[in-house]
Amino acid sequence: MSHIHNLSPRAGALALAVFFLGAALAVAAPVSKSGPLRKSELHKTGSPEARIFGTFACVSQGITCNTMVSGALAADDCPLGDGSFYDAWTFQGTAGQTVTITMRAAGFDTYLFLLDPNGFEVEENDDIVPGSDTNSRIVFAITETGTYTIRANSYDPNIVGPYTLELACSGGGPTSCTPNGTTLCLNGGRFRVTTIFSAPSLGITNAPAQAVPLTSDTGYFWFFSASNVELVLKAVDGRSFNNYFWVFYGALSDVEYTITVTDTVTGAVKPYHNTAGHLASVADVTAFRPAGASSTMSAAPLETEEARNLADRSLREVSSLVSPSSASVSAACAADASTLCLNAGRFQLRVIFSAPSLGITNAPGHAVPLTSDTGYFWFFSASNVELVIKAVDGRTFNGYFWVFYGALSDVEYTITVTDTVTGAVKTYSNTAGHLASVADVTAFH
């Protein structure tokens, strides 16, 4: 017989109250990083309480395989039993897949949980490198097809702040690329490319960018308007030079975005993240190894002319290009094979380029219109986009017309933009070996 049963009713009630209060205080006590227990062993997810939380509408949104998203823990997020907050992200898992979930944060110690389609915890992680890291990673082999839930959490209670979450998937049967409104399939369909973007001032977080194919190896994305090209990307086969596939992209936008490129043959995934306020052109000539390549193989250094010769030789086929809308050309600007007429024909754009090793000096770039405000130039091959440029009316913001361009080429070139109304001329020169994206928001009055 217990001691409580031998007490008076009032004393027994008091003892029970003290017992439960002590238990509650023990549960709420801070968790020591040096302790041997995992969070689930301290009732974090292993108790009925945690499973009840799983039934609440605490899901931020879904995440798809081979993407990276941005999130933030906030005081109004769902709480766990130790006073920490979490975001829940769901994804579709397929039996036979291996998923790698990585959570990173600069301002706090992260913690990850993975729940199976039945709502039970199957894995958790605190540190990628135990004892010497504050980021978290789970690698899990899926045996049951269904909807899985990731809980992005902090190790300590009452923590708020931004984080990134990356989900990489491999296996689960053969993969393929199916082009759609948000997916580009490049290099003969081998590479699947998607992009998400965020514009917090507009209430947009991790929205999918809209995809438009240009050639077999090149396409672009728009974010806010179909006539406003934001990002151009190409994937080319550089194996004959350094045994890699290459990825190039040029931006006409400085918003936050993440490009995710997946090799559907090997399952390898490469994300490219741009922070807000940054305008980028990127050339990654060691992006993807072919299947069976040695992991110790080093990438041979590439000379600019070698890369250019590859682009010319490997992209000989000419694909028909989709032009979403035709620019209306004014009498002052006559569009032709080397001239773009942008912004209702007000701005005339021409490009010349030089490649001394090929005996080319001040050759005209070949112009292709895309939308009323945007077009591109190719130099060596019609299927190899080199330079994308747009002229937009920013007068309502600062009294100027704006010029943006993004390069997928590092050859020497000069862009000449003429305002056919005022006669003003602006030139932009690129030196050989330089890869540039430029935003000139005071280009023309």
Legacy VTK file of the C-alpha trace (Angstrom):
# vtk DataFile Version 3.0
C-alpha trace
ASCII
DATASET POLYDATA
POINTS 445 float
0.000 0.000 0.000
1.403 3.389 -0.932
2.194 6.079 1.591
-0.259 8.415 -0.123
-3.123 6.103 0.712
-2.241 6.339 4.427
-2.538 10.159 4.440
-5.599 12.220 5.114
-7.580 13.245 2.021
-6.205 16.803 2.229
-2.625 15.609 2.788
-3.004 13.046 0.013
-4.225 15.702 -2.438
-1.317 17.952 -1.496
1.168 15.140 -2.012
-0.297 14.364 -5.418
-0.064 18.037 -6.398
3.575 18.202 -5.306
4.310 14.965 -7.213
2.846 16.209 -10.495
4.403 19.664 -10.099
7.813 18.077 -9.618
7.310 15.897 -12.687
6.288 18.910 -14.761
9.308 20.882 -13.589
11.584 17.970 -14.441
10.179 17.815 -17.974
10.481 21.582 -18.468
14.081 21.730 -17.240
16.616 22.832 -19.880
18.188 20.038 -21.893
21.952 19.822 -21.528
23.889 19.540 -24.837
26.430 17.341 -23.100
23.818 14.899 -21.849
23.518 11.427 -23.403
19.777 11.658 -24.016
18.188 12.556 -27.330
15.251 14.958 -27.359
12.787 12.171 -28.062
13.916 10.451 -24.858
12.916 13.600 -23.005
9.320 13.305 -24.281
10.003 15.698 -27.154
8.380 13.495 -29.766
8.180 10.116 -28.130
5.194 10.882 -25.921
1.459 10.932 -26.670
1.683 14.730 -26.271
3.928 15.010 -29.320
1.659 12.790 -31.405
-1.278 15.049 -30.564
0.666 17.998 -31.965
0.993 16.029 -35.193
-2.763 16.253 -35.712
-2.818 20.059 -35.510
-2.641 22.280 -38.607
0.998 23.215 -38.026
2.303 22.621 -41.547
4.007 25.598 -43.185
3.859 24.067 -46.653
5.108 21.196 -48.742
8.652 20.671 -49.969
9.562 18.639 -53.046
12.543 16.387 -53.598
15.785 18.048 -54.606
14.894 21.570 -53.544
16.071 24.003 -50.877
13.630 26.366 -49.176
13.864 29.193 -46.648
11.856 29.294 -43.433
11.843 30.968 -40.039
10.947 29.838 -36.548
8.583 32.323 -34.900
6.895 32.698 -31.535
3.495 31.843 -33.062
4.744 28.537 -34.540
3.706 25.216 -33.075
5.406 24.455 -29.741
6.859 21.187 -28.528
6.863 20.033 -24.937
10.186 21.629 -24.051
9.108 25.119 -25.128
10.830 25.081 -28.518
9.054 26.006 -31.769
8.897 24.043 -35.005
7.766 24.271 -38.621
6.382 21.138 -40.234
7.127 20.438 -43.905
5.568 17.516 -45.779
6.895 15.612 -48.786
5.955 12.547 -50.784
8.339 9.660 -50.147
8.620 6.550 -52.320
9.734 3.141 -51.090
13.310 2.547 -52.188
14.301 6.210 -51.997
17.011 7.565 -49.761
16.302 11.076 -48.508
18.837 13.509 -47.101
17.342 16.375 -45.077
19.628 19.238 -44.074
18.689 22.183 -41.855
21.044 25.138 -41.485
20.805 28.341 -39.444
23.334 31.039 -38.672
21.686 32.230 -35.463
20.757 29.111 -33.502
21.375 25.401 -32.909
19.023 23.458 -35.200
17.238 20.167 -34.590
15.438 17.871 -37.046
12.771 15.193 -36.730
11.320 12.930 -39.423
7.846 11.394 -39.023
6.531 8.558 -41.184
3.106 8.510 -42.940
1.535 7.193 -39.707
2.814 10.136 -37.652
5.522 8.222 -35.758
9.045 9.493 -35.418
11.551 7.446 -37.444
14.668 9.588 -37.120
16.061 12.729 -35.486
19.339 14.636 -35.518
21.005 17.474 -33.641
24.465 17.932 -35.175
25.789 16.932 -38.599
29.175 16.529 -36.921
28.398 15.463 -33.334
29.643 17.921 -30.751
31.136 20.387 -33.224
28.277 21.607 -35.402
25.000 23.475 -34.977
23.385 22.331 -38.238
21.357 19.135 -38.556
21.065 16.338 -41.110
18.958 13.197 -41.434
19.715 10.456 -43.970
16.873 7.946 -44.149
16.019 4.992 -46.392
12.278 5.017 -47.104
10.508 1.655 -46.947
6.893 2.858 -47.049
5.429 5.093 -49.762
3.398 7.999 -48.408
3.460 11.504 -46.956
6.364 12.168 -44.587
6.710 15.148 -42.245
9.873 17.042 -41.417
9.899 19.044 -38.184
12.374 21.911 -38.426
13.126 22.729 -34.800
15.699 24.313 -32.478
17.647 22.484 -29.821
16.884 25.124 -27.200
13.500 26.539 -26.118
12.045 29.902 -27.180
14.361 30.279 -30.186
13.238 32.237 -33.253
15.076 33.025 -36.477
15.583 32.119 -40.154
16.857 28.822 -41.514
17.197 26.885 -44.763
15.907 23.378 -45.346
17.172 21.157 -48.145
15.590 17.862 -49.235
17.608 15.634 -51.566
16.160 12.342 -52.849
17.831 9.520 -54.731
16.874 6.020 -55.774
13.308 4.766 -55.855
13.482 3.557 -59.441
14.474 5.293 -62.655
14.064 9.051 -62.814
13.158 11.193 -65.767
12.495 14.805 -66.597
9.058 15.939 -67.694
8.948 19.586 -68.748
6.056 21.641 -67.446
5.189 25.178 -66.412
7.802 25.199 -63.649
10.378 22.678 -64.928
13.071 22.903 -67.598
14.557 19.716 -69.075
17.984 20.534 -70.511
20.759 18.711 -72.370
18.514 16.186 -74.049
16.318 15.971 -70.946
19.120 14.741 -68.700
18.988 17.724 -66.335
15.824 18.789 -64.501
15.867 22.445 -63.433
13.437 24.220 -61.108
13.591 27.570 -59.328
11.815 29.043 -56.310
11.931 32.709 -55.324
10.975 34.930 -52.405
9.952 38.587 -52.224
8.967 39.256 -48.588
7.833 42.815 -49.292
5.207 41.340 -51.643
4.269 38.512 -49.285
5.914 35.900 -51.539
7.913 33.042 -50.028
9.356 30.066 -51.931
7.074 30.544 -54.938
7.807 28.424 -58.023
9.253 30.327 -60.967
7.681 29.797 -64.390
9.852 27.941 -66.911
10.207 28.658 -70.649
12.464 26.493 -72.873
14.643 28.211 -75.472
16.919 25.549 -76.964
17.795 21.937 -76.158
20.305 23.177 -73.582
18.912 26.560 -72.527
15.807 28.017 -70.928
14.679 30.873 -68.758
12.450 31.597 -65.762
10.101 34.484 -65.046
8.869 35.404 -61.571
6.262 38.175 -61.648
5.248 38.637 -65.293
5.585 36.508 -68.410
7.070 39.484 -70.254
9.770 40.008 -67.602
12.577 37.458 -67.939
14.456 37.081 -64.648
16.889 34.185 -64.989
18.483 32.339 -67.946
20.239 28.984 -67.527
21.993 26.415 -69.698
23.495 22.967 -69.079
26.188 21.787 -71.501
28.323 18.678 -71.914
31.939 19.478 -71.058
33.109 15.892 -70.623
35.553 16.038 -73.514
37.393 18.832 -71.676
37.310 18.023 -67.964
34.884 15.076 -67.606
32.072 17.224 -66.196
28.723 18.600 -67.262
28.628 22.392 -66.885
25.927 24.760 -65.627
25.820 28.466 -66.525
23.236 31.022 -65.473
22.786 34.761 -65.739
20.346 36.820 -63.696
18.289 39.850 -64.605
16.886 39.935 -61.076
18.318 40.553 -57.602
15.539 38.912 -55.589
16.204 35.861 -53.424
15.989 32.613 -55.390
17.235 29.049 -55.378
17.910 27.092 -58.569
17.888 23.298 -58.202
19.508 21.208 -60.943
19.090 17.420 -60.866
21.023 14.913 -62.986
18.286 12.362 -63.704
20.879 9.732 -64.677
22.967 9.725 -61.488
20.493 11.357 -59.081
23.035 14.032 -58.158
21.570 17.392 -57.125
23.153 20.857 -57.212
21.407 23.886 -55.653
22.423 27.475 -56.436
21.176 30.078 -53.965
21.055 33.834 -54.518
20.554 36.236 -51.612
18.330 39.285 -51.984
20.113 42.314 -53.412
22.701 40.257 -55.302
22.871 40.152 -59.116
24.748 37.072 -60.311
26.212 35.398 -63.361
27.660 31.960 -62.599
29.743 29.467 -64.592
30.064 26.106 -62.834
32.348 23.922 -64.964
32.489 21.138 -62.353
28.743 20.894 -61.748
28.111 17.187 -62.425
30.268 14.126 -62.936
29.083 11.525 -65.435
27.939 8.137 -64.149
30.861 5.975 -63.133
33.392 8.817 -62.927
36.021 8.450 -60.238
35.281 10.538 -57.164
39.000 11.334 -56.954
39.238 12.645 -60.513
40.308 16.256 -60.490
38.846 18.810 -62.831
41.302 19.960 -65.463
41.634 23.728 -65.638
39.775 25.222 -68.578
40.923 28.090 -70.709
38.313 30.537 -71.917
38.814 29.617 -75.574
38.512 25.907 -74.791
35.115 26.493 -73.187
34.046 28.607 -76.110
35.139 25.990 -78.665
33.175 23.342 -76.784
30.047 25.477 -76.797
30.431 25.991 -80.539
31.014 22.319 -81.298
28.620 20.631 -78.893
25.607 22.847 -79.624
25.442 22.736 -83.422
21.829 21.700 -83.725
19.487 24.665 -84.055
16.261 24.472 -82.071
13.234 26.549 -82.918
12.844 29.317 -80.344
9.641 30.293 -78.621
8.977 34.032 -78.561
6.183 34.772 -76.026
5.406 38.106 -77.610
6.791 40.242 -80.400
8.169 43.672 -79.741
6.275 46.440 -81.461
8.908 48.222 -83.498
8.840 51.962 -83.983
10.069 53.651 -87.147
13.171 54.802 -85.310
14.300 51.244 -84.459
14.368 48.608 -87.159
14.829 45.100 -85.781
17.061 42.807 -87.819
19.427 39.868 -87.348
21.788 41.923 -85.189
19.406 44.483 -83.643
16.903 44.238 -80.801
14.154 46.850 -80.422
12.921 46.835 -76.820
10.336 48.695 -74.738
7.869 49.297 -77.560
10.776 49.947 -79.922
12.150 52.906 -78.009
15.534 51.282 -77.322
17.839 49.905 -79.993
20.392 47.310 -78.823
23.390 45.891 -80.647
26.349 43.804 -79.482
29.805 43.190 -80.940
32.166 40.506 -79.626
35.762 39.408 -80.107
37.506 36.041 -79.811
41.122 36.602 -80.945
42.085 32.918 -80.786
39.374 32.222 -83.356
40.325 35.194 -85.489
37.124 37.066 -84.556
37.228 40.815 -83.889
34.192 43.058 -83.359
31.751 40.602 -84.912
28.033 41.417 -84.512
26.033 39.341 -82.048
22.898 37.657 -83.422
19.688 39.100 -81.936
16.588 37.133 -80.920
13.544 38.881 -79.354
11.805 37.183 -76.443
9.222 39.632 -75.104
8.405 43.299 -75.645
11.117 44.241 -73.136
13.591 41.353 -73.402
15.799 39.627 -75.940
19.063 37.751 -76.225
22.156 37.458 -78.382
24.086 34.417 -79.548
27.677 34.544 -80.788
28.914 31.156 -82.044
25.852 28.926 -82.377
22.152 29.706 -82.614
21.358 27.206 -79.862
23.945 28.639 -77.471
22.535 31.723 -75.724
25.317 34.059 -74.607
23.738 37.309 -73.391
20.212 38.220 -72.216
19.148 41.843 -71.902
16.018 43.810 -71.019
15.022 47.483 -71.006
12.164 48.436 -68.680
10.344 51.607 -67.775
11.217 52.531 -64.198
10.118 56.163 -64.388
7.371 55.743 -61.816
10.058 54.700 -59.316
13.014 56.991 -59.992
12.409 58.852 -63.264
14.654 56.587 -65.358
14.478 53.753 -67.885
16.437 50.747 -66.628
18.752 48.314 -68.431
19.538 44.836 -67.093
21.706 42.167 -68.668
22.950 38.746 -67.655
25.798 36.907 -69.343
26.251 33.208 -70.014
29.553 33.999 -71.730
32.899 35.408 -70.629
34.155 36.543 -74.047
34.952 40.167 -74.791
31.875 42.105 -75.917
30.353 45.579 -76.002
26.625 46.303 -75.729
25.366 49.557 -77.247
21.924 50.806 -76.195
20.386 53.812 -77.965
17.323 55.742 -76.806
15.688 56.530 -80.152
13.564 59.295 -78.603
16.363 61.383 -77.067
19.336 60.072 -79.024
21.191 59.199 -75.807
23.605 56.271 -76.074
24.900 53.959 -73.317
27.631 51.337 -73.801
28.486 48.381 -71.554
31.829 46.630 -72.128
32.931 43.221 -70.856
36.567 42.131 -70.779
37.556 38.590 -71.742
37.375 36.125 -68.851
34.738 38.133 -66.973
31.204 36.798 -66.352
28.781 39.617 -65.560
25.229 40.473 -64.608
24.467 44.188 -64.529
21.509 46.272 -63.320
21.645 49.907 -64.428
18.633 51.661 -62.874
19.754 55.121 -64.004
20.430 54.210 -67.623
18.239 56.771 -69.433
16.174 59.783 -68.367
LINES 1 446
445 0 1 2 3 4 5 6 7 8 9 10 11 12 13 14 15 16 17 18 19 20 21 22 23 24 25 26 27 28 29 30 31 32 33 34 35 36 37 38 39 40 41 42 43 44 45 46 47 48 49 50 51 52 53 54 55 56 57 58 59 60 61 62 63 64 65 66 67 68 69 70 71 72 73 74 75 76 77 78 79 80 81 82 83 84 85 86 87 88 89 90 91 92 93 94 95 96 97 98 99 100 101 102 103 104 105 106 107 108 109 110 111 112 113 114 115 116 117 118 119 120 121 122 123 124 125 126 127 128 129 130 131 132 133 134 135 136 137 138 139 140 141 142 143 144 145 146 147 148 149 150 151 152 153 154 155 156 157 158 159 160 161 162 163 164 165 166 167 168 169 170 171 172 173 174 175 176 177 178 179 180 181 182 183 184 185 186 187 188 189 190 191 192 193 194 195 196 197 198 199 200 201 202 203 204 205 206 207 208 209 210 211 212 213 214 215 216 217 218 219 220 221 222 223 224 225 226 227 228 229 230 231 232 233 234 235 236 237 238 239 240 241 242 243 244 245 246 247 248 249 250 251 252 253 254 255 256 257 258 259 260 261 262 263 264 265 266 267 268 269 270 271 272 273 274 275 276 277 278 279 280 281 282 283 284 285 286 287 288 289 290 291 292 293 294 295 296 297 298 299 300 301 302 303 304 305 306 307 308 309 310 311 312 313 314 315 316 317 318 319 320 321 322 323 324 325 326 327 328 329 330 331 332 333 334 335 336 337 338 339 340 341 342 343 344 345 346 347 348 349 350 351 352 353 354 355 356 357 358 359 360 361 362 363 364 365 366 367 368 369 370 371 372 373 374 375 376 377 378 379 380 381 382 383 384 385 386 387 388 389 390 391 392 393 394 395 396 397 398 399 400 401 402 403 404 405 406 407 408 409 410 411 412 413 414 415 416 417 418 419 420 421 422 423 424 425 426 427 428 429 430 431 432 433 434 435 436 437 438 439 440 441 442 443 444
